[in-house]
Amino acid sequence: MELLIFGRKLCQMCQTVEQEMERIVRERQLDLTIRKVDLEDPDGLALAAFHDVFDPLPTTLLVENNTLARWQGEVPLEKDLLAKLGKADA
């Protein structure tokens, strides 16, 4: 399972989402890969188009074969992420 975080290098909220998702994955020891997708890069733009990501940024997707959850323009809450993963909020 993978978390895709679509953003730009100078986007402060994008950096906040990256840091918060890294913290949750580390502290909860989740089997989840975080992939930062730079929308200033042609490959990042192609992946964004594939997943219909345009605005608002950041956009975070939880993906496993298909998109399981989507957060746009916000920092995903830990309890929401855990719920999507089927984990109890402890």
N, C-alpha and C positions, 0 to 999 in steps of 0.2 A: 504494500500500500504506500502511496506517495502523497505528500502535500506539495502542491505547486503554488509558489508565491510569485505572482506577476507584479512587477513594479519597475521603477527606474532608480538609478543610483542616487540621485539627489532628492528623492522622495523620503521625507522624514517618517511619514506614517508607514511606508513600505519597510523601512529599517526597523521600526517598532514591531511590526508584525513578525519579521524574521527573527528578531531577538526573543519575542514572547513564545513563538512556536518552538524555537530551539530549546528554550527553558522548559517548556512543558514536556517535550519529547525526552529530554535528559532526565528531569526529575521523576517523571512517571515511568521511565525506562520503556517507552513505547517502541514497538517494532514498526517504525514509520520513517521513511526517507523524506527529507526536506530538499526540495529543488527550487532554487531561486531562479526565476526567469526574467532576464533583462530585456525590457521592451525597447531598448535602444540598439539591440542586436538583431540582425536579420533572422537568425534562427529563433530567437525569442518571439519576434513578431509572427513568424510562421506558426509557432506553437500556440500563441495567443489566438490567432485566427482559427486554428483547428478547434479550440475550446470556446470560441465566441467570447473572448475577453477583449473588451475595448475600454470602457469606463464604467464605474469609477475605479481608481487605483487606491490602494492595492486590491487585487483580487486574489483570493486564496481558494484553491480547489482541493478537495480530498478525493483522490482518484484510485480506483482499483478496477481495471477493465473499462469502467465508465465513471462518470462523475457522481460521487455519493453525496457531496455537500459543496456549497458555494457561499463564500462570504465576499461582499464587495464594499470597498470603501470603509472598512472597519477592521478592528483587531478581533479575531474570533475569540470568544470566551472559552476558557478552559472547560467548563461544564458542557458547553455545546459540542466542542470537539470530542470530548470523552463520550458523550451520548451517541454521536455519529459512529464512534468506534465500538460501541456496545460495552463500554467500560463504566463501572459504577463511579459516581462522583464521590470521592473520599475526601 
